[in-house]
Amino acid sequence: MTTKELKIEGMSCGHCVMAVKKELSKIQNMIVEDVQIGKAKVQYDETKVTDKNITDAIEEAGFKLIN
């Protein structure tokens, strides 16, 4: 399992936090440890979860992954 802190652009409120958490939680083989305004901490299996999966989930929530 890999632990990563994601920097996310465009989040400004609790609704944003919930939207990101909801989309990241849909990814199989990922554990969402924490989501705050502007960042999220996740654990995932690198062999099953790609950077594109993560980027797509954050974009689906309406935000942009910075790193």
N, C-alpha and C positions, 0 to 999 in steps of 0.2 A: 504494500500500500504506500502511496505517495501522499504526503501532506503538502498543500500549496495554499498560499494566500493570494487571492485574486484581487486586483485593483479594478474597480468598476466606475466608469464615468457616467454622470447624469442622475445619480440617485440623490434624493433630497428629503425623503420623509419615510415614515413607517410603512406606508403603502408600497413604496419602492422596495423596501427590505423584504416585505412579504412576497412581492411579485418575483423577485430574484430567487428567494428561497424556494418558492413553489416550482419554478422552472428547473432549478438545479436538482431538486429532489426527484424529478422525473427521470433523471439519468440513472440507469442501472449500474451497479457496482460503484456507486458514489455515496459517501456519507457527508452530509452538510453539517459541519461542526458549529459554524457561527456565521451570521450575516449581519452586517452593520452598514450604515450609510457609507458608500464608497468602497466597501470591501467585503469579501467573503472568504472563509477558511473552510477548505474541503479536504477530504481524504478520498482517494480513488485508486483503482487497480489500473496502472498504466497500460497493461496488456489488453484491457477491454474498453477503456475510456480515452478518447482522443482529445486533443486541444480543440478540434473542430466541434466536437460534441459540446464542450464547455462554452465555446464562443457562441454557437447557435442557440444554446439555452438562454444565455444572457441577452442576446439580441432579441429573442422571442419575448423576453420580459420588457423589452423596450430600451435597453441600455447598451453600453459599449465596453468591452473588455480592454483594459489598457495594457496589461502584461500577459 
